[in-house]
Amino acid sequence: MTKADFEQYSTGFAVEAISGGRQAVIRDCRGLPSVMVRIPKFYLDQVIDGAPHIPHPAFVVDGKERSEIWISKYLNVLRDGLAYSLPAQDPVIDVEFDDAMKACSDKGPGWHLMTNAEWAAIALWCRKAGKMPRGNNMDANDLTCPWEYGVKATEDPEEYRTLTGTGPDSWNHDGSPWGIADLNGNIWEWLDGLKLINGRIFVHENNNYGTGNIEGCTDGWIDTGLYFDNTEPGDDNQAFHRVAGHPIISDTRENITYTGGDEGKLHGVSCMPFEELEAKPGVEVPELFKYLALYPADPGDHGRDGLLVRNYGERVGLRGGRWQWGEEAGVFCLALGYQHRGPDSRIGFRVAYDSQA
């Protein structure tokens, strides 16, 4: 073993040992490191009262249970086209969804763009444990605790994203030094495993991250048969704006938020606090929606985190909010308003790893 090899292995060992196994440095096909956080398998009834005693869908891949999932501790950066989880970095932005997917899967077997099932598992765990993380949701500070701040990533006076992991421990998912950082605000995060096609809701089966997410293709996806509808008719205004009414779970799409056609552009959007989401009278919401944080697990507080929906065109999932979203940012914050194509300075991502692939 060379000195360089020893230093790489010893550094990884030190991270894992100090964290008690909750965190590790995991290397990809190039032998380059990412700091990853271990989430041990847990059961639905451990995070949702009255749910069955079966593993959360995040821990089932291709019909087989996983004992753990590994999630990037930090929002990712790109190095020669691949995604890495590293501290005190300016997180990558202006990356399209498909490119984010490729930057993760090209790292080797088991590596993939974080899925909605994985995010939902963490969000439900945080709420049940009373560990709802704070974060950069108001100009590099936390709205509710403005004395908490991260290190600004750019001198641009109009941009307030922060360097990865530079906030306090309260910005980590479990409130410890070993938790996942920046799930509340900073920048939006692309997620696989959830999409809308003209408002109709499609999800992965369990955590089958290998399903693929080609625009316009739903092969291998679960068609839930339900929609995100709006409570009031939209309009044909092509400006980026919030329309009247709010999202609702329905068995039909009656009120389209943009009435000019089913295109993917960023026109009318419907918004509300996630915890206030309801179903159209007579429509039964499947329990799966609660497991995937698409519907409140109960009528209680979910941090007033926001829900944003465009029910026209194809939309893929974003989570977490950004640095100007205030109380609307958080682990239950969900946006289904952006398409595969078109980079955005407000959007980044993080890689996940299946150690048993």
Buried (B, 14 or more C-beta within 10 A) or exposed (E): EEEEEEEBEEEBEEBBEEBEEBBBBBBBEEEBBBBBBBBEBBBBEBBBEEBEEEBBBBBBBEEEEBEBBBBBBBBBBBEEEBBBBBEEBBBBBEBBBBBBBBBBBBBEEBBBBBBBBBBBBBBBBBBBEEBBBBBBBBBBBBBEEEEBBBEBBEEEEEBBBBBBBBBBBBBBBBBBBBBBBBBBBBBBBBBBBBBBBBBBBBBBBBBBBBBBBEBEEBEEBBEBEBBBBBBEEBBEEEEEEEBBBBBBBBBEBBBBBBBBEBEBBBBBBBBBBBBEBBBBEEBEBBBBBBBBBBBBBEEEEBBBBBBBBBBBBBBBBBBBBBBBBBBBBBBBBBBBBBBBEEEBEBBBBBBBBBBEB
